[in-house]
Structures are given as C-alpha cells and as structure tokens.
Amino acid sequence: MVRLRVVAGVVGLSLAGGVLFTGSAALAEGDPAKGQRVFRQCQACHVMQEGMHRVGPSLHGVFGRQAGVVEGFRFSKPHADAGTNGLVWTEEVMFDYLENPRRYIPGNRMAFAGLRRPQDRLDVIAYIRENGGAAAE
C-alpha cells in the first residue's frame, strides 16, 4: 500500500518497509546486502573501484560529486552538461535518476532502462554508499 504522509512539512510516500520522502528529507534506508544483488545489473558497465572504468564510470565517491566529471572517463554531452548546470549526485538525485536514466538526462548514452521498484533503488543506493560511493571526507 502507498500512502502520502507529511512530516516536518515535507510530503512523502509511505512504502512497504519504510518511507521515501521527496524534497529535502532523507531517503528511507535500503539494505546493502539486497543492493549487492541489484548491483549485478550495473556491473556490466560500472565498478566500485576508484579509477577503474568500464562502459560507464567508476561509482567510487559518486555521492557528492558533480555529474559528468570523473578523471579518465569521457561522458556524453548531456551528462557533462547536466553537471555544468549544477547536477550533483546525492542519494535523492540517484534515486530519481535510477528510475529511468534516459528520462532523467535525455540523450545520455546509458542503455540501462532503470529500476522501477523503489525498494530496489533504495537497496542499490545503500550498497553503493557502503562500498565506496560516499564522497571522501
């Protein structure tokens, strides 16, 4: 069941297993172990190791990083433009992006259709965060 909730003035969706808030509120927690299984869909193109790239860039340190900017990787013009225009990868932005990458950044080269299930997105974000995705402090 999905229900709308308002917490501290922010409208969110109540989902099975947690609450996903939009706006400035944080995402509900995902399960990194389940996220590792979801990440298998990403591994053909992405790795978590710093400085290693495949078809897509390394996701090491992705959270807090400007979109379209990773040393040693050439991004599509739409991705680079998104970063130039201020897109920064936060967990909330990644949650929205992963639902449908081609709709979020039209014209990008990412062939992946997206993760429709909100819990899969929460889980893979938790996996990425726990395995090197958090920005270096």
Residue pairs with C-beta under 8 A, 6 or more apart in sequence:
1 14
1 16
2 13
2 14
2 15
3 13
3 14
4 11
4 12
4 13
4 14
5 11
5 12
5 13
5 14
5 19
6 12
7 19
7 21
7 25
8 25
10 21
10 22
10 23
10 24
10 25
11 21
11 22
11 23
12 19
12 20
12 21
12 22
12 25
13 19
13 20
13 21
13 22
13 118
15 28
15 118
15 119
16 119
17 28
17 119
18 28
18 29
18 122
19 28
20 27
20 28
20 95
20 118
20 122
21 27
21 28
22 92
26 91
26 92
27 91
27 92
27 95
27 122
27 125
28 122
29 122
29 126
30 119
30 121
30 122
30 123
30 124
30 125
30 126
30 127
31 122
31 123
31 126
32 123
32 126
32 127
32 129
32 130
32 131
33 127
34 119
34 123
34 127
35 122
35 123
35 124
35 125
35 126
35 127
35 128
35 130
36 127
37 123
38 115
38 120
38 123
38 124
38 127
39 124
39 127
39 128
41 112
41 115
42 56
42 59
42 112
42 124
44 54
44 55
45 54
45 55
45 56
45 110
45 112
46 54
46 56
46 57
46 58
46 59
47 53
47 54
47 58
47 59
47 60
48 58
48 59
48 60
48 128
48 131
48 132
48 133
49 58
49 60
49 132
50 58
50 60
50 61
50 132
51 58
51 60
51 71
51 72
52 58
53 70
53 72
53 73
56 110
57 70
57 73
57 75
58 70
58 73
59 128
59 132
59 133
60 132
60 133
61 132
61 133
61 134
61 135
61 136
62 89
62 94
62 128
62 133
63 89
63 90
63 91
63 94
63 128
63 129
63 133
63 134
63 135
64 88
64 89
64 90
64 134
64 135
65 88
65 89
65 135
66 83
66 87
66 88
66 89
67 79
67 82
67 83
67 87
67 88
67 89
67 105
68 75
68 79
68 80
68 81
68 82
68 83
68 84
68 87
69 75
69 80
69 83
75 83
76 107
76 108
76 109
77 107
78 105
78 106
78 107
78 108
79 105
79 108
79 109
82 105
87 93
87 105
91 125
91 129
94 121
94 125
94 128
95 118
95 121
95 122
95 125
96 104
97 104
97 105
98 114
98 115
98 121
98 124
98 125
99 114
99 115
99 116
99 121
100 113
100 114
101 108
101 110
101 112
101 114
102 108
102 110
102 113
102 114
103 114
115 121
115 124
125 133
